[in-house]
């Protein structure tokens, strides 16, 4: 959910012990998470936020980037059955 949260995806921490990768990412011109999200949106990627997780975390659709869908497992499975690729986090 942090990847599509308006604020959280701006400051995702590097996993412990992997902090040294940040400099390599910068040198290799790897886009930031917000840039990657924008690129994905431009390419037509569909983002589906999990309703149950949102309810448990007391989050609303407005807390997330524009253009996401919200649904449960059935919504995701209905979409994923015809998708070329699907990634879940």
C-alpha positions as CSV (number, residue, x, y, z in Angstrom):
1,X,0.0,0.0,0.0
2,X,2.9,2.3,0.6
3,X,3.8,2.2,-3.1
4,X,0.5,4.0,-4.0
5,X,0.0,6.1,-0.9
6,X,0.3,9.8,-1.7
7,X,2.8,10.5,1.1
8,X,4.4,7.2,2.0
9,X,5.8,6.5,-1.5
10,X,7.7,9.7,-1.3
11,X,9.9,8.4,1.5
12,X,10.1,4.6,1.4
13,X,13.1,3.5,3.5
14,X,15.9,1.3,2.1
15,X,15.8,-2.1,3.7
16,X,18.2,-2.5,6.6
17,X,21.6,-3.5,5.4
18,X,20.9,-2.3,1.8
19,X,21.4,1.4,2.4
20,X,24.6,1.3,0.3
21,X,22.5,0.6,-2.8
22,X,21.0,4.1,-2.7
23,X,24.2,5.7,-4.1
24,X,24.4,3.1,-6.8
25,X,20.8,3.7,-7.8
26,X,21.6,7.5,-8.1
27,X,24.7,6.9,-10.1
28,X,22.8,4.6,-12.5
29,X,20.0,7.1,-12.9
30,X,17.4,4.7,-11.5
31,X,14.1,6.6,-11.2
32,X,12.7,7.3,-7.8
33,X,9.5,5.4,-6.6
34,X,7.3,8.4,-7.4
35,X,8.8,8.6,-10.9
36,X,8.3,4.9,-11.5
37,X,4.7,5.1,-10.4
38,X,4.1,8.0,-12.8
39,X,5.8,6.0,-15.6
40,X,3.6,3.0,-14.8
41,X,0.5,5.1,-14.9
42,X,1.5,6.6,-18.3
43,X,1.9,3.0,-19.6
44,X,-1.6,2.1,-18.5
45,X,-0.8,0.0,-15.4
46,X,-3.8,-0.6,-13.2
47,X,-3.3,-0.2,-9.5
48,X,-5.8,-1.9,-7.2
49,X,-5.7,-1.0,-3.5
50,X,-7.0,-3.8,-1.2
51,X,-10.2,-2.6,0.5
52,X,-9.7,-4.9,3.5
53,X,-6.2,-3.6,4.2
54,X,-7.5,0.0,3.7
55,X,-10.2,-0.6,6.2
56,X,-7.8,-2.2,8.7
57,X,-5.4,0.8,8.3
58,X,-8.3,3.3,8.4
59,X,-7.3,4.7,5.0
60,X,-9.6,6.1,2.3
61,X,-9.2,6.2,-1.5
62,X,-8.3,9.9,-1.2
63,X,-5.1,8.9,0.7
64,X,-3.7,7.3,-2.4
65,X,-2.4,8.5,-5.7
66,X,-5.0,9.5,-8.3
67,X,-6.3,6.8,-10.6
68,X,-6.2,3.7,-8.4
69,X,-9.0,1.2,-8.2
70,X,-10.1,-0.2,-4.9
71,X,-11.4,-3.8,-4.4
72,X,-11.0,-7.0,-2.6
73,X,-9.7,-10.4,-3.7
74,X,-12.6,-11.0,-6.2
75,X,-11.9,-7.6,-7.9
76,X,-8.2,-8.5,-8.2
77,X,-8.8,-12.0,-9.4
78,X,-11.3,-10.8,-12.0
79,X,-8.7,-8.4,-13.3
80,X,-5.7,-10.7,-13.0
81,X,-7.3,-13.7,-14.9
82,X,-6.9,-11.8,-18.2
83,X,-3.8,-9.8,-17.4
84,X,-0.5,-10.4,-19.2
85,X,1.4,-9.7,-15.9
86,X,0.3,-9.0,-12.4
87,X,2.4,-8.0,-9.5
88,X,1.2,-8.1,-5.9
89,X,2.9,-6.5,-2.8
